[in-house]
């Protein structure tokens, strides 16, 4: 399933307009310059690690299956479980990379939130959440004014 890594790598390169190796070098040189790039490079590296783990697990399973007569023994079944776990880890990391690449993904702050974060805290007064205190000369509720 190198296709998963290849497709995501191509999306990363398109998004940042440079090859993944150049992007990694740029992030290494200045990790705080672009937090999106830093996060994507980090998760892409983790995705590559999980793909390598999956490849090794699949190779071990294939070798074990080729040496089996007809029934699968417990150690081979354990290898199959390891492959399933490695696929789950790789797919989870791929989902994170896809989420990081999508500026409109669910859970990401919208334009207004990004603008507030960029320009600091709100400058105007806050909206009151409780009623204003009554002036001492105001009539009591439920009583009428005498004329």
N, C-alpha and C positions, 0 to 999 in steps of 0.2 A: 504494500500500500504506500509505496513511495510517492504515488500520485497525490496523496493528501498533502504531504510536505512540499512537493513541487508546486502544486496549485497555490498554496498559501504563500510560499516564497515568491512566486510571480506576483501575487497581489501586493505583498510588502514592497517589492521592488518598484511596482507601478505607482504605489501610493507615495513613496519617497523619492522617486525619480533617480534611483541609483541601485547598483547591485547590492546584494545582501552583505557581501564582504566589506564594501565601502561603508555601508550603513553601520555595521558592527564597529568598524574602525572609528567612524565619526562619534558614535555613542561612547566608545572607550575613551576617546580624546576629551569629550565634553559631555559627561553623563547627565548634567542638569540642563543642558541647552534645550532639549525637547523631550518632555516627559513621555509623550506618546511613543516616540521612537525608542526611548530607553525601555519602556514596558514591552513593546513589541519584540525588540531584540532579545530581551530576557526570556520571554515566553517562547520565542522561536528556538532559542538554544535548548530550552527544556523539551520542546517538541522534537528536536533532532535527537536528543538523548533517549527519549521514549521510543522513537522509531528504531534506533539502533538496538535497544533492548528487545523490542518486538522482533526484529530481524533475527537476532541470536536465538530467541525462544522458538521461532518458527523453524529455524535450521535444526535445532536440537530435536524438535518434535518430528520433523521429516526423517531425520536419521534414525530415530527410535522406531518410527513406523515402518521404515524399510527393513529393519532387522527383526520385526515381529513376524511370527509365523502366520497366525490367523486371528488370534485373540489379543486384545490390547491389555497389557498388564497394568498394575497400579502405578509404577513409575512413569509409564508413558501417558497414562491418564493425568497424572500430576503435571506433566509437561504441557498437555492440552489446556489444563486450567491456567497455567502460567501464560500461555499464549492469549487466552481470553482476557486475563487481567492486564496484560501488556497492551492489548487492543483498546481496552477501556481507558487506560491512562493516556495513551496516544490520542484517542478521540477526544477526551476531556481537554487536553492541552490544545488540540486543534480548535476546539470550540472557543477557548479563551482567546486564541490568536484571531479567530474570525470576529469575535466580539470587539476586540481592541481595534481591529481594522475598520469597523463600521461606526462612523460618527453618529449615526441615528439609531444605534442599537438601544433596545429597551434597557432601562437602568442607567443610561448615561444622561448627564444633565443636559437640558435643552439650551437654546441660545440665550435665553434670559438669565439662566443660572450661570452660564459661562461668562456673560457680560458682568454680572454682579461680582463674580469671583475675580475677574480681571480688573475691574475698576474699584474694588474695595467695598466696604460696607455702605449701606444706604445712608444718604446724607440728610434726608428729610425726617420729620418727626414720625414717631410710630403711631399706629392707630390705637386709640384707647380701648382697653378690654373691659373696663368697669365704668359704671356711670360716674359722671362728674359729681363732686360733693355739692350738696344743696346750700345755697346761701342762707345765712341766719335769718334773713328777712322774708324768705319764701314761706308760703303757707304750708302747713302740714298736709300730707295727703289725706283725703277723705273729709277734710273740714272746709267749710265755706267761709268766705270773708264776710264779716259783719259790715253792714252799711249804715 
